[in-house]
Amino acid sequence: MGLFDIFKRMPPPIDEVFGEMKPLMGVFITCESFFLPLQKNIEVLIMSTESIPTEEQRNFYTELQKNYSGYKVQMIPIIEDTFRNADENFKIKDFDNEFNLVTIIVPDFLKRPLEWHISYENELDPNHVFSVGFFDYKPSHIQIDG
């Protein structure tokens, strides 16, 4: 092993559920992962101080994909209430066409209650990202960034 071999970058770890992992700020692991219900890649941030996700986090993401339609049903009233602040007649007609899923934050299972987020872009307001916050498995609030 030569002197400069110690400076070579190690390839990022590949997780069987999330794909290629990259540490981010020592608090998150980030990856681009395939989201089965929408048949597309999305950004996933995994809350962790470790370099790989836990089995609980893998199970969480797998179950979230299986139950995504149920979570959408729970999120719609919160999102509609927020949009009604600007348009009192606002109604979501086709969630998947009106809201583009961009990021999921997977919770740290060492902290309770579980806090996690699903973030969307919206064609009516392209300058903002709408993040629905969850405590455990119930949506609790919406945060608007942009």
C-alpha positions in Angstrom: 0.0 0.0 0.0 1.5 3.3 -1.1 1.3 6.6 0.7 -1.5 8.0 -1.5 -3.6 4.9 -1.1 -4.8 6.2 2.3 -6.4 9.2 0.5 -8.5 7.1 -1.9 -12.2 7.3 -1.2 -13.9 4.2 -0.1 -17.0 3.4 -2.2 -20.2 4.4 -0.4 -22.1 1.6 1.3 -25.0 0.1 -0.7 -28.0 -0.9 1.4 -30.4 -3.6 0.1 -33.5 -1.4 0.8 -32.2 2.2 0.3 -29.4 1.8 -2.2 -26.2 3.9 -2.2 -25.8 5.6 1.2 -24.1 9.0 1.9 -23.6 10.6 5.3 -25.0 14.1 5.6 -24.0 16.4 8.5 -23.5 13.6 10.9 -27.3 13.4 11.6 -28.7 12.0 8.4 -27.9 9.4 5.8 -29.0 10.4 2.4 -29.8 8.3 -0.6 -31.9 8.3 -3.8 -34.2 5.3 -3.4 -36.8 3.8 -5.7 -40.4 4.4 -4.3 -42.5 1.5 -5.5 -46.0 3.1 -5.2 -45.0 5.9 -7.6 -42.5 4.0 -9.7 -39.8 6.6 -9.4 -36.7 7.6 -7.4 -37.1 10.0 -4.5 -34.7 11.5 -2.0 -34.7 9.7 1.4 -33.1 11.1 4.5 -32.5 8.6 7.3 -32.2 10.1 10.7 -29.1 8.4 12.1 -25.6 9.1 13.5 -24.4 5.8 12.1 -23.3 5.2 8.5 -26.0 2.6 7.8 -29.7 2.4 8.5 -31.1 0.1 11.2 -33.3 -2.9 10.4 -36.3 -0.9 12.0 -35.6 1.9 9.4 -35.5 -0.6 6.6 -38.8 -2.2 7.8 -40.4 1.3 8.2 -39.6 2.3 4.6 -40.8 -1.0 3.2 -44.1 -0.8 5.2 -44.5 2.9 4.2 -44.4 1.9 0.6 -47.0 -0.9 1.2 -49.3 1.5 3.1 -48.7 4.7 1.1 -52.3 5.0 -0.1 -53.5 5.0 3.5 -51.1 7.7 4.5 -52.3 9.9 1.5 -55.8 9.6 2.8 -54.7 10.8 6.2 -52.7 13.7 4.7 -55.3 15.1 2.4 -57.4 17.0 5.1 -54.2 18.6 6.5 -53.0 19.7 3.1 -56.4 20.9 2.0 -56.8 23.0 5.2 -53.5 24.7 4.5 -54.3 25.5 0.9 -57.7 26.8 1.9 -55.9 29.7 3.7 -55.2 31.1 0.2 -58.2 29.6 -1.6 -61.3 28.7 0.4 -62.6 26.4 -2.4 -59.4 24.4 -2.7 -60.0 20.7 -3.1 -57.5 18.0 -4.1 -58.9 16.2 -7.1 -56.0 13.9 -8.1 -53.3 13.8 -5.3 -50.6 12.0 -7.3 -50.9 14.5 -10.2 -51.2 17.6 -8.1 -48.5 16.7 -5.5 -45.0 15.5 -6.5 -43.4 13.4 -3.8 -39.8 14.6 -3.4 -38.4 13.5 0.0 -39.2 11.1 2.8 -37.4 11.5 6.2 -37.2 8.2 8.0 -37.3 8.5 11.8 -34.6 7.6 14.3 -36.2 4.7 16.2 -34.2 5.5 19.4 -36.3 8.6 19.9 -40.0 8.6 20.8 -42.4 9.6 19.6 -41.2 8.8 16.1 -41.0 12.0 14.1 -40.8 11.8 10.3 -41.9 13.7 7.2 -43.1 13.3 3.7 -42.4 16.3 1.4 -44.1 17.4 -1.8 -43.9 20.0 -4.5 -47.1 21.3 -5.9 -47.8 22.8 -9.4 -50.0 25.6 -7.9 -47.2 26.8 -5.8 -43.9 25.7 -7.4 -41.8 28.0 -5.1 -42.5 26.0 -2.0 -42.1 22.5 -0.6 -44.9 21.1 1.6 -43.8 18.7 4.3 -46.3 16.8 6.2 -45.0 15.9 9.7 -45.9 12.8 11.5 -45.7 11.8 15.1 -45.6 8.0 15.2 -47.9 7.0 12.4 -50.4 10.0 12.4 -50.0 13.2 10.4 -49.8 16.2 12.8 -48.8 19.3 10.9 -47.6 20.8 7.7 -44.5 22.9 7.2 -44.0 25.1 4.1 -40.5 25.9 3.0 -39.4 28.0 0.1 
